[in-house]
């Protein structure tokens, strides 16, 4: 209901309001040295001065109803001094100015600047004036409307990171052709938190894929890069997820994937079985102990340890083998028994490397428990009975600790070993387990993975499978080394 005070006969003035912020005091109408204001107790949008002026509450309500602006509003006219009204207008002006400044700063960070900037007295953070910023915005909008924007216009790493930071679905942006992760969503980081240092940026996504799927994985992305802008989906592969302090292989399906501007790949994933991803570790609560003597099998292996180390060093100059392969390399590099083994090779007309592979044995001792998981290995030469009599002492002992966090390590190169949960594996009832190794090196202050391999350890078989990766167009080095138990 509208009331008047002070004998004011002129019509009230209803001023425009750009956003609903009630209650709000609107600009006054000054009559006979008195100041009238209208205080609204609810939100009103864009109410305008009626023409001709209204003479009373009934006319005002009728006009607002005709314009669709009246919904049972109650109006109260109060008096306010000129000083109070000026103070209110000043506060409103400062609020609008601060909001405008924040928007300009955000726009200044988003819009690429021109190469040559003319200095002005009042500069933005980029060094542009307000006029130059508006000119760059106009140029940028024109490029996007015409489809001429380059990769630096559409996709800067900072913008991509901000866009995906809070997303819950697993998605990532990767560079081409290296498949390095530039940005990943919160859902992606929660699912694939497998890298030893828990860092994703700068790591190759292929190291999160189970080794037997890595070749298909690389082929899939090669096809995505070959057809930029085309969307691909329904590709299934197994990836590493984290379960407490252990890792787990779980199947994922590609919901959508495409290449943008030949520089970036967008990947959207979905777990095929949510229960398998969320399941708890199945090996806790008891101890597993595996030990035995194994021999190197050249038929099931496509590399011998020394040749593998040499090939790895061609890709990573400072690479040094670890664990079982380190013990085997030290044994094969030891020249103390080469003279005797060379005589055997000449006698049977075979190469020295073949005699070494026939006579190489390792002793493996693995203890898995809730408190600590440790593996140790030793190696020796033991010639088969039909080649001669030679059985050296066990030597070259190598030990590793599984699930040891590398936090605080300053080594240029190191390896980190993590136990893989096998709850859904077909042979989970057998005393066997898998260990994932991440070969890390320090690049510009950050440890980056350059190779991953899986050790499958059991009383019946030892296999080492791994693969290096260089780019989506260049296949990496894929290898497999097998050891079988020695029959007494």
C-alpha positions as CSV (number, residue, x, y, z in Angstrom):
1,X,0.0,0.0,0.0
2,X,1.4,3.5,-0.9
3,X,1.5,6.3,1.7
4,X,2.5,9.9,1.3
5,X,4.2,12.1,3.9
6,X,5.0,15.8,4.1
7,X,2.2,17.0,1.8
8,X,3.9,15.9,-1.4
9,X,1.4,16.2,-4.2
10,X,3.6,15.2,-7.1
11,X,3.5,11.7,-8.5
12,X,6.0,9.1,-7.2
13,X,8.8,8.1,-9.5
14,X,9.6,4.5,-10.2
15,X,13.2,4.1,-11.4
16,X,14.7,1.2,-13.4
17,X,16.4,-1.6,-11.5
18,X,18.8,-3.9,-13.4
19,X,19.0,-6.8,-11.0
20,X,16.9,-8.1,-8.1
21,X,18.5,-6.9,-4.9
22,X,15.6,-6.1,-2.5
23,X,15.2,-4.4,-0.2
24,X,16.7,-1.5,-2.2
25,X,16.3,2.3,-1.9
26,X,15.8,3.9,-5.3
27,X,16.8,7.3,-6.5
28,X,14.6,10.1,-5.0
29,X,12.2,12.7,-6.4
30,X,12.9,16.0,-4.7
31,X,9.8,18.2,-4.1
32,X,9.6,21.3,-2.0
33,X,13.0,20.7,-0.4
34,X,11.9,17.3,0.9
35,X,13.2,14.0,-0.4
36,X,10.9,11.0,-1.0
37,X,12.3,7.5,-1.6
38,X,10.6,4.2,-2.4
39,X,11.7,1.2,-0.4
40,X,10.6,-2.1,-2.0
41,X,10.4,-5.2,0.2
42,X,10.7,-7.7,-2.7
43,X,12.5,-8.0,-6.1
44,X,11.3,-5.9,-9.1
45,X,12.8,-6.0,-12.6
46,X,13.0,-3.0,-14.9
47,X,10.0,-1.0,-13.6
48,X,9.6,2.2,-15.7
49,X,8.1,5.7,-15.1
50,X,4.5,5.6,-16.2
51,X,3.4,8.1,-18.7
52,X,1.2,10.1,-17.9
53,X,2.1,10.4,-14.2
54,X,0.0,8.4,-11.8
55,X,-2.0,10.2,-9.2
56,X,-2.5,7.6,-6.5
57,X,-1.9,4.0,-5.3
58,X,-4.8,2.6,-7.3
59,X,-3.5,4.1,-10.6
60,X,0.0,2.9,-9.7
61,X,-1.2,-0.7,-9.1
62,X,-3.3,-0.7,-12.2
63,X,-0.3,0.5,-14.4
64,X,2.0,-2.1,-12.9
65,X,-0.6,-4.8,-13.4
66,X,-1.0,-3.7,-17.1
67,X,2.8,-4.0,-17.6
68,X,3.0,-7.4,-15.8
69,X,5.2,-6.0,-13.1
70,X,2.8,-6.0,-10.2
71,X,2.4,-9.1,-8.0
72,X,0.9,-7.9,-4.8
73,X,3.8,-5.6,-4.0
74,X,3.5,-3.4,-1.0
75,X,5.1,0.1,-1.2
76,X,6.2,2.3,1.7
77,X,7.3,5.9,1.0
78,X,9.8,7.2,3.7
79,X,11.7,10.4,4.1
80,X,15.5,10.5,3.8
81,X,17.9,13.4,3.9
82,X,19.9,14.5,0.9
83,X,23.2,13.5,2.6
84,X,21.9,9.9,3.2
85,X,20.8,9.6,-0.4
86,X,24.2,10.8,-1.7
87,X,25.9,8.3,0.5
88,X,23.7,5.5,-0.8
89,X,24.4,6.4,-4.4
90,X,28.2,6.6,-3.7
91,X,28.1,3.1,-2.2
92,X,26.2,1.7,-5.2
93,X,28.7,3.4,-7.6
94,X,31.7,1.9,-5.7
95,X,30.2,-1.6,-5.8
96,X,29.6,-1.3,-9.6
97,X,33.1,0.0,-10.1
98,X,34.6,-3.0,-8.1
99,X,32.6,-5.5,-10.1
100,X,33.6,-3.9,-13.4
101,X,37.3,-4.0,-12.4
102,X,37.1,-7.7,-11.5
103,X,35.4,-8.5,-14.9
104,X,38.0,-6.4,-16.8
105,X,40.9,-8.2,-15.0
106,X,39.4,-11.6,-15.8
107,X,38.9,-10.6,-19.4
108,X,42.5,-9.3,-19.6
109,X,43.8,-12.7,-18.5
110,X,41.7,-14.6,-21.0
111,X,42.1,-12.6,-24.2
112,X,45.5,-12.9,-26.0
113,X,47.3,-9.6,-26.3
114,X,48.7,-8.1,-29.5
115,X,52.4,-8.3,-30.1
116,X,53.0,-4.6,-30.0
117,X,51.4,-2.6,-27.1
118,X,51.4,1.1,-26.8
119,X,52.1,2.4,-23.3
120,X,49.4,4.4,-21.6
121,X,49.2,6.1,-18.2
122,X,46.6,3.6,-17.0
123,X,47.6,0.0,-17.8
124,X,46.1,-3.4,-17.2
125,X,48.2,-6.4,-16.1
126,X,48.9,-7.3,-19.7
127,X,50.2,-3.8,-20.4
128,X,47.1,-2.8,-22.5
129,X,44.8,0.1,-22.1
130,X,41.1,-0.4,-21.8
131,X,40.7,0.6,-25.5
132,X,43.4,-1.9,-26.6
133,X,41.7,-4.7,-24.6
134,X,38.4,-4.0,-26.3
135,X,40.1,-4.1,-29.7
136,X,41.7,-7.4,-28.8
137,X,38.3,-8.8,-27.7
138,X,36.8,-7.7,-31.0
139,X,39.6,-9.4,-32.9
140,X,39.3,-12.6,-30.9
141,X,35.6,-12.8,-31.3
142,X,35.9,-12.3,-35.1
143,X,38.5,-15.1,-35.3
144,X,36.3,-17.5,-33.4
145,X,33.2,-16.7,-35.5
146,X,35.3,-17.3,-38.6
147,X,37.0,-20.4,-37.3
148,X,40.5,-18.9,-37.6
149,X,41.6,-19.1,-34.0
150,X,44.9,-20.9,-33.5
151,X,45.7,-23.4,-30.7
152,X,47.1,-20.5,-28.6
153,X,43.7,-18.9,-28.9
154,X,41.4,-21.8,-28.0
155,X,43.5,-24.0,-25.7
156,X,46.1,-22.6,-23.3
157,X,47.2,-25.0,-20.6
158,X,46.0,-22.7,-17.8
159,X,42.5,-22.5,-19.3
160,X,42.2,-26.2,-19.7
161,X,43.4,-26.8,-16.2
162,X,40.8,-24.4,-14.8
163,X,38.0,-26.0,-16.9
164,X,38.6,-29.5,-15.7
165,X,39.8,-29.0,-12.2
166,X,36.4,-29.5,-10.5
167,X,34.8,-32.1,-12.8
168,X,33.8,-35.4,-11.2
169,X,33.8,-37.5,-14.3
170,X,37.1,-39.1,-15.4
171,X,38.4,-37.0,-18.3
172,X,41.8,-35.7,-19.3
173,X,43.5,-33.5,-21.9
174,X,46.7,-34.8,-23.5
175,X,49.3,-33.3,-25.9
176,X,50.0,-34.6,-29.3
177,X,52.0,-36.7,-30.1
178,X,53.6,-37.4,-26.7
179,X,50.3,-38.2,-24.9
180,X,51.5,-36.3,-21.9
181,X,48.7,-35.4,-19.5
182,X,48.2,-31.6,-19.6
183,X,45.1,-31.4,-17.4
184,X,42.8,-33.9,-15.7
185,X,39.6,-33.8,-13.8
186,X,39.2,-34.5,-10.1
187,X,37.4,-37.7,-11.0
188,X,40.3,-38.8,-13.2
189,X,42.8,-38.1,-10.4
190,X,40.8,-40.0,-7.8
191,X,40.5,-43.1,-10.0
192,X,44.0,-43.2,-11.5
193,X,46.1,-42.1,-8.6
194,X,48.7,-44.7,-9.5
195,X,52.0,-42.7,-10.1
196,X,54.4,-43.0,-7.1
197,X,54.6,-39.3,-6.5
198,X,50.9,-38.8,-7.1
199,X,51.6,-36.2,-9.9
200,X,49.7,-36.3,-13.2
201,X,50.8,-33.3,-15.1
202,X,53.6,-34.1,-17.5
203,X,53.2,-37.9,-17.2
204,X,52.3,-40.1,-20.2
205,X,48.9,-41.7,-19.9
206,X,50.1,-44.9,-21.5
207,X,51.9,-45.8,-18.3
208,X,48.5,-46.1,-16.5
209,X,47.5,-48.8,-19.0
210,X,48.1,-52.5,-18.3
211,X,51.1,-53.5,-20.5
212,X,49.2,-56.1,-22.6
213,X,46.8,-53.3,-23.7
214,X,49.5,-50.6,-24.3
215,X,50.0,-51.5,-28.0
216,X,46.3,-51.3,-28.7
217,X,46.1,-48.2,-26.7
218,X,48.7,-46.5,-28.9
219,X,47.0,-47.7,-32.1
220,X,43.7,-46.2,-30.9
221,X,45.2,-42.8,-30.3
222,X,47.1,-42.9,-33.6
223,X,43.8,-43.3,-35.3
224,X,42.3,-40.4,-33.3
225,X,45.2,-38.1,-34.3
226,X,44.9,-39.2,-38.0
227,X,41.3,-37.9,-38.1
228,X,41.2,-34.6,-36.1
229,X,37.8,-33.5,-35.1
230,X,36.2,-36.9,-35.5
231,X,34.8,-38.5,-32.4
232,X,35.7,-42.0,-31.3
233,X,34.2,-44.2,-28.5
234,X,33.5,-47.8,-27.3
235,X,37.2,-48.7,-27.0
236,X,37.9,-50.9,-23.9
237,X,41.2,-51.4,-22.1
238,X,42.5,-52.1,-18.6
239,X,44.0,-49.3,-16.5
240,X,45.6,-48.9,-13.1
241,X,43.5,-47.6,-10.3
242,X,44.5,-47.2,-6.6
243,X,43.1,-49.2,-3.8
244,X,44.3,-47.9,-0.5
245,X,48.1,-48.5,-0.7
246,X,47.9,-50.9,-3.5
247,X,47.1,-50.8,-7.2
248,X,44.4,-52.6,-9.2
249,X,43.6,-53.3,-12.9
250,X,40.1,-52.3,-13.9
251,X,38.4,-52.2,-17.3
252,X,37.4,-48.8,-18.7
253,X,35.5,-47.8,-21.8
254,X,36.1,-44.7,-23.9
255,X,32.9,-42.7,-23.8
256,X,34.2,-40.0,-26.2
257,X,37.6,-39.0,-27.6
258,X,38.7,-36.6,-30.2
259,X,41.7,-34.6,-31.4
260,X,41.5,-30.8,-31.4
261,X,43.7,-28.7,-33.8
262,X,46.3,-31.5,-34.1
263,X,47.7,-30.5,-30.7
264,X,45.4,-31.8,-28.0
265,X,43.4,-35.0,-27.3
266,X,40.3,-34.9,-25.2
267,X,39.5,-38.2,-23.4
268,X,36.3,-39.1,-21.5
269,X,36.3,-42.5,-19.7
270,X,33.8,-44.6,-17.8
271,X,34.3,-47.7,-15.6
272,X,32.8,-50.8,-17.1
273,X,32.1,-52.2,-13.7
274,X,31.8,-49.7,-10.8
275,X,32.0,-52.5,-8.2
276,X,35.4,-53.7,-9.4
277,X,36.8,-50.2,-9.1
278,X,35.3,-49.7,-5.7
279,X,36.1,-53.1,-4.3
280,X,38.5,-53.5,-1.3
281,X,41.8,-55.2,-1.4
282,X,41.6,-58.9,-1.2
283,X,45.1,-59.9,-0.1
284,X,45.1,-58.2,3.3
285,X,45.0,-60.1,6.6
286,X,47.4,-62.9,5.8
287,X,51.0,-63.5,4.8
288,X,52.2,-64.8,1.4
289,X,55.6,-66.4,1.0
290,X,57.1,-67.6,-2.3
291,X,60.6,-68.8,-2.8
292,X,62.4,-71.1,-5.2
293,X,65.1,-71.5,-7.8
294,X,64.4,-70.5,-11.4
295,X,66.2,-70.6,-14.7
296,X,66.3,-68.1,-17.6
297,X,64.1,-69.3,-20.5
298,X,65.3,-68.0,-23.8
299,X,62.3,-69.5,-25.8
300,X,59.7,-67.5,-23.8
301,X,61.9,-64.4,-23.6
302,X,62.4,-62.0,-26.5
303,X,65.3,-60.2,-24.8
304,X,68.2,-61.3,-22.6
305,X,69.0,-59.0,-19.7
306,X,72.1,-57.4,-21.1
307,X,70.6,-56.7,-24.5
308,X,67.5,-55.3,-22.9
309,X,69.6,-52.9,-20.7
310,X,71.5,-51.8,-23.8
311,X,68.4,-51.1,-25.7
312,X,66.9,-49.2,-22.8
313,X,70.0,-47.0,-22.5
314,X,69.6,-46.1,-26.2
315,X,66.3,-44.4,-25.2
316,X,67.2,-43.2,-21.7
317,X,71.0,-42.7,-21.5
318,X,71.3,-43.1,-17.7
319,X,69.0,-46.1,-17.4
320,X,70.1,-48.8,-15.0
321,X,68.2,-52.1,-14.5
322,X,66.8,-53.0,-11.1
323,X,65.8,-56.0,-9.0
324,X,65.9,-59.4,-11.0
325,X,67.3,-57.8,-14.2
326,X,70.0,-56.0,-12.2
327,X,71.2,-59.2,-10.6
328,X,71.2,-61.0,-14.0
329,X,73.1,-58.2,-15.7
330,X,75.7,-58.2,-13.0
331,X,76.1,-61.9,-13.4
332,X,76.5,-61.7,-17.2
333,X,78.9,-58.8,-17.0
334,X,81.1,-60.7,-14.6
335,X,84.1,-61.9,-16.7
336,X,85.4,-64.3,-14.0
337,X,83.7,-67.3,-15.6
338,X,83.8,-66.2,-19.2
339,X,86.9,-68.2,-20.1
340,X,85.4,-71.5,-18.9
341,X,82.0,-70.7,-20.5
342,X,83.7,-69.8,-23.7
343,X,85.4,-73.2,-23.9
344,X,82.0,-74.8,-23.4
345,X,80.6,-72.7,-26.2
346,X,83.4,-73.6,-28.6
347,X,83.0,-77.3,-27.7
348,X,79.3,-77.4,-28.4
349,X,79.5,-74.8,-31.3
350,X,77.1,-72.3,-29.8
351,X,77.5,-68.6,-28.8
352,X,78.8,-67.5,-25.4
353,X,75.5,-65.7,-24.8
354,X,73.5,-68.9,-25.3
355,X,75.7,-70.8,-22.8
356,X,75.1,-68.1,-20.3
357,X,71.4,-68.2,-20.8
358,X,71.4,-72.0,-20.4
359,X,73.3,-71.8,-17.2
360,X,71.7,-68.8,-15.5
361,X,69.7,-69.4,-12.3
362,X,68.1,-67.1,-9.8
363,X,66.9,-67.7,-6.3
364,X,63.8,-65.7,-5.4
365,X,62.5,-65.0,-1.9
366,X,59.3,-63.0,-1.5
367,X,57.5,-62.1,1.7
368,X,54.1,-60.3,1.4
369,X,52.5,-59.1,4.7
370,X,50.4,-56.3,6.1
371,X,53.4,-54.8,7.8
372,X,56.1,-54.9,5.1
373,X,56.5,-56.5,1.7
374,X,60.0,-57.4,0.7
375,X,61.6,-59.3,-2.3
376,X,65.1,-60.4,-2.6
377,X,66.9,-62.2,-5.5
378,X,70.3,-63.8,-6.0
379,X,71.9,-65.3,-9.2
380,X,74.5,-67.8,-10.2
381,X,75.8,-70.0,-13.1
382,X,74.9,-73.7,-13.0
383,X,75.6,-75.6,-16.1
384,X,73.2,-78.3,-17.2
385,X,74.7,-81.8,-16.6
386,X,75.3,-82.5,-20.3
387,X,77.4,-79.3,-20.7
388,X,79.8,-79.8,-17.9
389,X,80.3,-79.3,-14.2
390,X,80.0,-75.7,-13.0
391,X,78.0,-74.3,-10.1
392,X,79.0,-71.0,-8.7
393,X,78.0,-69.5,-5.4
394,X,74.9,-67.3,-5.1
395,X,75.8,-63.7,-5.6
396,X,74.6,-60.3,-6.8
397,X,71.8,-60.0,-4.2
398,X,69.2,-57.4,-4.9
399,X,66.3,-56.4,-2.6
400,X,63.3,-54.2,-3.0
401,X,60.6,-52.9,-0.7
402,X,57.1,-53.0,-2.2
403,X,54.6,-50.1,-1.7
404,X,57.4,-47.7,-0.5
405,X,56.5,-44.1,-1.1
406,X,59.3,-42.2,-3.0
407,X,58.5,-38.9,-1.2
408,X,61.6,-36.9,-0.4
409,X,63.8,-38.8,-2.9
410,X,66.3,-36.6,-4.8
411,X,67.7,-39.3,-7.0
412,X,68.0,-38.5,-10.7
413,X,66.7,-42.0,-11.5
414,X,64.9,-44.5,-9.3
415,X,62.3,-47.3,-9.4
416,X,59.2,-47.6,-7.3
417,X,57.4,-51.0,-6.8
418,X,53.7,-51.4,-6.0
419,X,51.6,-54.5,-5.3
420,X,48.6,-55.1,-7.6
421,X,45.4,-56.5,-6.3
422,X,44.4,-59.8,-8.1
423,X,40.9,-60.3,-6.5
424,X,39.3,-60.8,-9.9
425,X,42.2,-62.7,-11.6
426,X,41.4,-66.3,-12.8
427,X,44.3,-67.8,-10.8
428,X,43.8,-65.7,-7.7
429,X,43.6,-68.9,-5.6
430,X,47.2,-69.7,-6.5
431,X,50.0,-68.2,-4.4
432,X,51.0,-65.6,-7.0
433,X,51.0,-61.9,-7.2
434,X,51.9,-59.0,-9.5
435,X,54.2,-56.1,-8.8
436,X,54.2,-52.9,-10.9
437,X,57.5,-51.1,-11.4
438,X,57.6,-47.4,-12.3
439,X,61.0,-46.3,-13.7
440,X,61.3,-42.6,-12.9
441,X,63.7,-39.9,-13.8
442,X,64.0,-36.3,-12.8
443,X,63.2,-33.8,-15.6
444,X,63.2,-30.1,-14.7
445,X,62.7,-30.8,-11.0
446,X,59.8,-33.3,-11.5
447,X,60.1,-37.1,-11.5
448,X,58.5,-38.5,-14.7
449,X,57.8,-42.1,-15.6
450,X,59.6,-43.3,-18.7
451,X,59.0,-47.0,-18.4
452,X,56.6,-49.4,-16.6
453,X,56.8,-53.1,-16.2
454,X,55.0,-55.9,-14.4
455,X,56.5,-58.7,-12.5
456,X,54.3,-61.8,-12.2
457,X,55.7,-63.9,-9.4
458,X,54.6,-67.4,-8.4
459,X,56.0,-70.8,-7.6
460,X,55.4,-71.9,-11.2
461,X,56.6,-69.0,-13.2
462,X,58.3,-65.6,-13.2
463,X,57.6,-63.2,-16.0
464,X,58.7,-59.6,-16.6
465,X,56.7,-57.6,-19.1
466,X,57.2,-54.0,-20.0
467,X,57.1,-51.3,-22.7
468,X,58.7,-48.0,-23.3
469,X,56.8,-45.2,-25.1
470,X,58.1,-42.2,-27.1
471,X,55.2,-40.8,-29.1
472,X,51.9,-41.8,-30.7
473,X,53.6,-42.3,-34.0
474,X,56.7,-44.2,-32.8
475,X,56.2,-47.6,-31.2
476,X,58.2,-48.1,-28.1
477,X,60.3,-51.1,-27.0
478,X,58.1,-54.0,-25.9
479,X,59.8,-56.9,-24.1
480,X,59.1,-60.0,-22.1
481,X,61.5,-62.1,-20.0
482,X,60.6,-65.4,-18.5
483,X,62.1,-67.7,-15.8
484,X,60.9,-71.2,-15.1
485,X,61.4,-73.3,-11.9
486,X,64.4,-75.6,-11.9
487,X,63.6,-79.3,-11.7
488,X,65.6,-81.1,-9.1
